[in-house]
Amino acid sequence: MAAAERAIVIGGGIGGLAAAVALHLRGARVTVLERAPSLTPVGAAISLSPNALRALDVIGLGDDVRALSAWQGDAGLRAPSGRWLARTEAAAAAERFGGPLVLLHRATLVDLLAGRLPSDAVRTGTPARLTDPGVPGDPRRPARVETPDGELEADLVVAADGIRSAVRGTLFPGHPGTVHSGFTTWRVVVPLPGVAFPSHETWGRGAIWGTHPLKDGRVYAYAAAVAPAGEKAPDDERAELLRRYGDWHSPIPEVLAAVRPEDVLRHDVHHIAEPLPAFHRGRVALVGDAAHAMPPSLGQGGNQAVEDAITLAFPRPGMPSSADEPVAGTLPGYTAARLPRTTAVARRAVRAARLNVLTTGRAGTAVRNSALAALSKVAPSLFLRGFDGVADWRPPGGPSGADGDGSGAPRKLAADHTRRGPEENTP
């Protein structure tokens, strides 16, 4: 790839920033266009499993994120009464998949990624519209993106504009888009001093709850329940959580006691049920939710976006940091690598949601929970098996300095690039 290759990333979320950093390390001149007034993400925490951490190794961030791991000791699945249905340990998970599971605030990850970009790379408050996807290999047909400040041309456009992606609609106008997954979610991050608990997810009837410690001492909690699209609490969402989960086991009541109504985020869940025909067209590549939005039941939405970003920028093992082949010319290979994998992961996420959130009958819930408890006694690793074939993924390539399987961090390469603090994210 020529050093002057121009790349525009539409969307400054985790997938977009990861792609921007990877393309920057590869030698591209990158511009990130984010419509929001800042990069501060809407959301609470994100779980990064070993597959995403190996992808972050390629851009020199894996160890920074691993240092934020807070999960130690027991974890697993529980019933609302507090009875354990399946248990595992952090060490067992790390041994099985070659690394830890790390839960961190989304803002922390955004700051880490943005800090690896040049100070003028990110333009916030800048909505963007794809006007021409361009033609790879034809210098007369670059991709074109319209912004309030005028039209921009690019050799590559990365569409990371989320679940309601306008770029996806432009590239594939006949695709039906997303469907409602049948449930809604709530998320909070709160301090909870003096309350000790093991990480857990609790499965009830048509509802789940999760509580997990963060490295900074706060607690990340989430809930999901069967609900029609668009439904809101008649009073406030904290009150709704109390009605639904207030009599579940500790520490759930303690978490709810620490929550203020304004702390609670609620979002309906949607996913792409019909896979796209491709993740690219012309000089444009889709990443993250724009390409393969999935239910959060496996915690893989952000992880798959990071995988997308690294595979897009470094599609082959041993690829040097500045490659001769333009990225736009490798997009068919990007689709070939990512479409089957993300389709499989998304389908597993849908099946997992049917088992945990969407099991609503009393008898069915009792049978499910009894089966989980019985199977976990016979096979203690049951809790981890749902991540086989997902968390053990390894990236195909990376900059010079990564080891042969892509799992090493190019620390020297990353250190050679200018870093900036989070206060400099907005030019």
VOGU-3710 file (C-alpha; in Angstrom, 3 decimals, decimal comma):
1> maaaeraivi> 0,000/0,000/0,000  1,297/3,424/-0,905  1,950/5,564/2,133  -0,388/8,244/0,772  -3,465/6,002/0,611  -6,410/7,957/1,990  -8,860/6,219/4,308  -12,069/7,676/5,714  -13,749/5,978/8,668  -17,405/6,863/9,190
11> gggigglaaa> -18,145/6,376/12,874  -15,935/6,876/15,922  -17,055/3,907/17,986  -14,919/0,948/18,960  -14,954/-0,742/15,533  -14,279/2,482/13,676  -11,442/3,559/15,945  -9,854/0,100/15,878  -9,954/0,180/12,081  -8,518/3,693/12,055
21> valhlrgarv> -5,609/2,715/14,302  -4,860/-0,410/12,262  -4,945/1,487/8,972  -2,787/4,256/10,449  -0,178/1,700/11,516  -0,334/0,228/8,037  0,602/3,599/6,571  -2,693/5,165/5,515  -3,712/8,793/6,030  -6,808/8,276/8,140
31> tvlerapslt> -9,717/10,587/8,867  -12,431/9,547/11,317  -15,792/11,278/10,889  -18,032/11,107/13,974  -21,417/12,812/13,984  -21,579/13,130/17,793  -19,979/16,209/19,389  -17,380/14,033/21,156  -16,036/10,491/21,184  -17,630/9,808/24,578
41> pvgaaislsp> -19,525/6,583/23,867  -23,165/5,948/24,652  -23,096/2,821/26,792  -21,642/1,335/29,904  -19,066/-1,447/29,788  -17,802/-3,913/27,225  -16,509/-7,440/27,651  -13,401/-8,266/25,627  -12,638/-11,956/25,229  -9,287/-13,440/24,164
51> nalraldvig> -10,146/-13,282/20,455  -10,473/-9,487/20,589  -7,438/-9,151/22,846  -5,314/-11,000/20,267  -6,632/-8,626/17,628  -5,667/-5,674/19,833  -2,197/-7,208/20,209  -1,683/-6,526/16,508  -2,027/-2,783/17,120  -0,116/-2,830/20,384
61> lgddvralsa> -3,041/-2,482/22,813  -3,667/-6,023/24,018  -1,537/-5,835/27,145  -2,948/-2,419/28,080  -6,418/-3,931/28,132  -5,365/-7,157/29,861  -4,016/-5,039/32,722  -7,617/-3,930/33,379  -8,899/-7,448/34,040  -10,800/-7,649/37,344
71> wqgdaglrap> -12,287/-11,165/37,162  -10,674/-13,468/39,709  -11,956/-16,644/41,320  -15,437/-18,059/40,766  -18,019/-16,958/38,216  -20,932/-18,577/36,508  -24,674/-18,875/36,067  -27,211/-18,546/38,881  -30,946/-18,800/39,415  -32,877/-15,815/40,871
81> sgrwlartea> -32,803/-17,563/44,253  -28,999/-17,476/44,155  -28,536/-21,192/43,440  -25,550/-21,851/41,189  -26,436/-23,500/37,876  -22,904/-23,619/36,458  -19,564/-22,374/37,764  -16,080/-21,795/36,474  -12,946/-19,905/37,444  -11,019/-17,120/35,759
91> aaaaerfggp> -7,924/-19,330/35,562  -9,869/-22,080/33,796  -11,175/-19,632/31,209  -7,724/-18,178/30,601  -6,229/-21,653/30,202  -8,941/-22,813/27,805  -8,808/-19,788/25,507  -5,266/-18,543/25,989  -6,060/-15,358/27,850  -8,394/-13,585/30,264
101> lvllhratlv> -11,854/-12,161/29,790  -11,646/-8,409/30,464  -14,547/-6,152/31,359  -13,885/-2,418/31,064  -15,791/0,777/30,542  -16,364/1,608/26,890  -14,954/5,094/27,423  -11,674/3,576/28,601  -11,316/1,525/25,431  -12,270/4,491/23,245
111> dllagrlpsd> -9,581/6,597/24,939  -6,964/3,879/24,450  -7,775/3,600/20,740  -8,063/7,329/20,083  -4,731/7,861/21,825  -3,001/5,881/19,058  -4,176/8,264/16,316  -2,646/11,555/15,150  -4,200/14,573/16,852  -5,882/15,751/13,643
121> avrtgtparl> -7,302/12,371/12,603  -10,695/12,620/14,338  -13,385/15,106/13,345  -16,304/15,127/15,774  -19,632/16,839/15,121  -19,269/15,775/11,490  -22,099/13,745/9,958  -21,094/11,997/6,756  -22,962/10,530/3,799  -21,516/8,143/1,220
131> tdpgvpgdpr> -22,242/9,530/-2,239  -20,125/7,180/-4,385  -18,548/3,854/-3,315  -15,897/4,221/-6,006  -14,135/1,563/-8,056  -10,977/-0,174/-6,764  -8,056/0,112/-9,147  -9,553/3,038/-11,062  -7,840/6,289/-9,985  -10,668/8,239/-11,622
141> rparvetpdg> -13,267/6,672/-9,267  -12,294/7,246/-5,661  -14,976/6,841/-3,047  -16,745/10,083/-2,163  -18,177/11,153/1,171  -20,231/14,278/1,743  -19,798/16,286/4,960  -21,045/19,734/6,080  -17,584/21,058/5,192  -17,638/19,679/1,671
151> eleadlvvaa> -17,027/16,457/-0,215  -14,065/14,222/0,609  -12,400/11,659/-1,642  -10,840/8,442/-0,380  -9,109/5,321/-1,605  -10,979/3,412/1,115  -14,069/4,097/3,206  -14,714/2,100/6,368  -18,368/2,239/7,380  -18,562/1,808/11,149
161> dgirsavrgt> -21,804/3,738/11,529  -23,578/1,256/13,741  -26,730/-0,796/13,780  -28,742/1,826/11,864  -25,980/2,199/9,280  -26,908/4,595/6,491  -23,943/3,322/4,467  -25,301/-0,240/4,634  -28,576/1,012/3,193  -26,741/2,830/0,410
171> lfpghpgtvh> -24,625/-0,194/-0,554  -27,405/-2,780/-0,244  -30,762/-0,992/-0,636  -32,636/-4,271/-1,105  -31,536/-5,740/2,203  -34,284/-5,843/4,869  -32,008/-4,445/7,585  -32,459/-5,256/11,249  -35,274/-6,972/13,142  -36,350/-6,656/16,758
181> sgfttwrvvv> -34,807/-9,456/18,824  -37,781/-9,707/21,174  -36,251/-8,154/24,263  -34,871/-4,993/25,800  -31,756/-4,334/27,900  -30,767/-2,105/30,809  -27,176/-1,217/31,783  -25,619/0,613/34,718  -22,144/1,318/36,084  -22,164/2,288/39,770
191> plpgvafpsh> -19,835/2,314/42,779  -20,701/-0,416/45,295  -18,181/-0,158/48,157  -18,114/-2,893/50,752  -20,130/-5,438/48,762  -18,156/-8,513/47,691  -19,567/-10,958/45,153  -18,419/-13,313/42,401  -19,092/-12,367/38,782  -22,341/-13,924/37,690
201> etwgrgaiwg> -25,174/-13,963/35,213  -28,574/-14,944/36,592  -31,209/-16,598/34,417  -34,852/-16,181/35,327  -38,099/-16,577/33,398  -37,961/-14,326/30,363  -35,287/-12,237/32,075  -31,594/-12,243/32,980  -29,297/-10,147/35,162  -25,508/-9,852/35,264
211> thplkdgrvy> -23,238/-8,267/37,881  -19,474/-7,893/37,373  -16,707/-5,906/39,086  -14,570/-3,444/37,145  -10,892/-2,777/37,793  -11,600/0,767/39,009  -13,794/-0,512/41,858  -17,132/0,176/40,234  -19,690/-2,472/39,296  -21,144/-3,122/35,861
221> ayaaavapag> -24,646/-4,554/35,905  -26,966/-5,355/33,039  -30,394/-6,850/32,640  -32,484/-8,105/29,747  -36,141/-9,048/29,586  -38,770/-9,961/27,024  -40,562/-6,753/26,025  -42,136/-5,283/22,899  -40,157/-2,747/20,894  -40,621/0,810/22,060
231> ekapdderae> -41,931/-0,009/25,514  -40,804/2,301/28,332  -41,347/2,299/32,079  -44,432/4,254/33,220  -42,302/6,101/35,794  -38,543/5,560/35,407  -36,248/2,694/34,447  -34,796/2,241/37,942  -38,317/1,647/39,214  -38,845/-0,854/36,399
241> llrrygdwhs> -35,702/-2,736/37,389  -36,883/-2,833/41,011  -40,214/-4,308/39,939  -38,557/-6,957/37,807  -35,417/-7,824/39,813  -35,767/-6,368/43,298  -36,391/-9,752/44,956  -33,538/-11,583/43,180  -30,449/-12,727/45,076  -27,671/-10,528/46,475
251> pipevlaavr> -25,946/-8,359/45,254  -28,800/-7,396/42,900  -30,832/-5,511/45,554  -27,657/-3,749/46,707  -26,878/-2,669/43,143  -30,396/-1,344/42,644  -30,196/0,555/45,936  -27,065/2,332/44,631  -28,595/3,224/41,257  -30,192/6,557/40,419
261> pedvlrhdvh> -32,836/6,776/37,668  -30,441/8,782/35,501  -27,803/6,029/35,748  -29,912/3,527/33,820  -29,575/3,059/30,068  -32,349/1,168/28,298  -32,251/0,004/24,694  -34,321/-2,386/22,635  -32,231/-5,099/21,001  -32,190/-5,527/17,224
271> hiaeplpafh> -30,098/-7,763/15,020  -29,466/-8,549/11,357  -31,364/-11,785/10,777  -30,607/-12,084/7,064  -26,848/-11,855/6,429  -25,677/-9,249/3,961  -24,527/-10,548/0,556  -21,087/-9,018/1,211  -19,302/-6,744/3,644  -17,963/-4,548/0,875
281> rgrvalvgda> -18,846/-2,831/-2,354  -16,490/-0,753/-4,440  -13,970/0,889/-2,129  -16,220/0,617/0,944  -16,053/-1,937/3,769  -18,617/-2,417/6,539  -17,426/-3,262/10,062  -19,127/-4,022/13,358  -22,870/-3,603/13,828  -23,151/-1,999/10,400
291> ahamppslgq> -22,218/-5,403/8,948  -23,492/-7,997/11,413  -25,461/-6,604/14,356  -26,189/-9,432/16,795  -27,879/-9,886/20,180  -25,558/-9,300/23,157  -26,160/-12,801/24,558  -22,579/-13,933/23,815  -21,008/-10,539/24,497  -19,421/-10,614/21,037
301> ggnqavedai> -20,677/-7,507/19,265  -17,686/-5,317/20,081  -15,284/-8,257/19,906  -16,324/-9,052/16,342  -15,952/-5,385/15,403  -12,340/-5,440/16,607  -11,729/-8,655/14,674  -13,193/-6,957/11,574  -10,884/-3,983/11,944  -7,695/-6,002/12,184
311> tlafprpgmp> -8,655/-8,415/9,408  -9,487/-5,489/7,141  -6,147/-3,762/7,643  -3,933/-6,863/7,863  -5,589/-9,653/5,868  -2,599/-11,979/5,554  -0,047/-13,429/8,005  3,223/-11,568/8,138  1,913/-8,493/6,322  4,347/-5,595/6,834
321> ssadepvagt> 3,260/-2,365/8,419  3,259/-0,550/5,082  2,052/-2,905/2,364  2,189/-2,253/-1,363  -1,308/-3,530/-2,145  -4,129/-1,009/-1,579  -6,622/-2,103/1,060  -9,520/-1,528/-1,338  -8,081/-4,247/-3,572  -8,267/-6,797/-0,746
331> lpgytaarlp> -11,939/-6,234/0,152  -13,235/-9,431/-1,498  -10,874/-11,327/0,803  -12,196/-9,336/3,764  -15,747/-10,424/2,974  -14,601/-14,021/2,446  -12,895/-14,038/5,856  -15,479/-12,182/7,915  -18,922/-12,976/6,485  -18,952/-16,719/7,331
341> rttavarrav> -17,446/-16,217/10,786  -19,675/-13,359/11,905  -22,755/-15,091/10,482  -21,950/-18,168/12,564  -21,292/-16,107/15,704  -24,478/-14,095/15,198  -26,549/-17,265/14,835  -25,054/-18,631/18,044  -25,942/-15,362/19,766  -29,550/-15,687/18,581
351> raarlnvltt> -29,704/-19,282/19,868  -28,217/-18,205/23,190  -30,841/-15,466/23,517  -33,604/-18,008/22,933  -32,190/-20,106/25,749  -31,562/-17,416/28,351  -33,756/-14,347/27,764  -36,524/-15,716/25,562  -37,400/-18,784/27,647  -40,583/-17,455/29,258
361> gragtavrns> -42,624/-20,451/30,414  -42,424/-21,524/34,042  -42,017/-25,199/33,160  -39,493/-24,518/30,416  -37,427/-22,306/32,711  -37,381/-24,983/35,418  -36,305/-27,660/32,936  -33,592/-25,404/31,503  -32,160/-24,546/34,903  -32,260/-28,125/36,144
371> alaalskvap> -30,530/-29,345/32,986  -27,815/-26,694/33,328  -27,167/-27,626/36,954  -27,039/-31,358/36,174  -24,798/-30,952/33,144  -22,384/-28,675/34,994  -21,799/-31,395/37,587  -20,964/-33,905/34,857  -18,982/-31,418/32,759  -17,601/-28,558/34,898
381> slflrgfdgv> -16,389/-26,718/31,805  -19,958/-26,373/30,504  -20,042/-22,632/31,201  -17,043/-22,100/28,910  -18,100/-24,340/26,050  -20,350/-21,686/24,601  -17,210/-19,757/23,642  -15,433/-22,626/21,881  -14,744/-21,585/18,301  -15,306/-17,943/19,256
391> adwrppggps> -12,819/-16,908/21,947  -10,000/-19,001/20,461  -9,862/-17,031/17,166  -6,498/-15,642/16,081  -5,905/-12,764/13,652  -4,597/-13,571/10,186  -1,777/-11,025/10,116  -0,304/-7,887/11,547  2,443/-5,284/11,306  6,087/-6,222/11,424
401> gadgdgsgap> 6,925/-7,062/14,997  3,907/-9,277/15,612  4,696/-12,941/15,924  3,779/-15,474/13,264  0,246/-16,262/14,372  -0,675/-12,634/14,912  -0,908/-12,939/18,677  2,073/-10,772/19,562  2,098/-7,021/20,063  4,195/-4,803/17,760
411> rklaadhtrr> 5,325/-2,711/20,699  8,139/-0,885/18,916  5,939/0,034/15,969  3,190/1,316/18,252  5,667/3,274/20,356  7,024/4,987/17,247  3,665/6,654/16,608  2,573/9,809/18,363  0,205/9,223/21,260  -2,191/11,761/22,645
421> gpeentp> -4,248/12,005/25,776  -8,037/11,792/25,841  -8,282/15,540/26,281  -6,947/15,927/22,746  -9,565/13,730/21,072  -11,458/16,656/19,648  -9,393/18,757/17,258
//
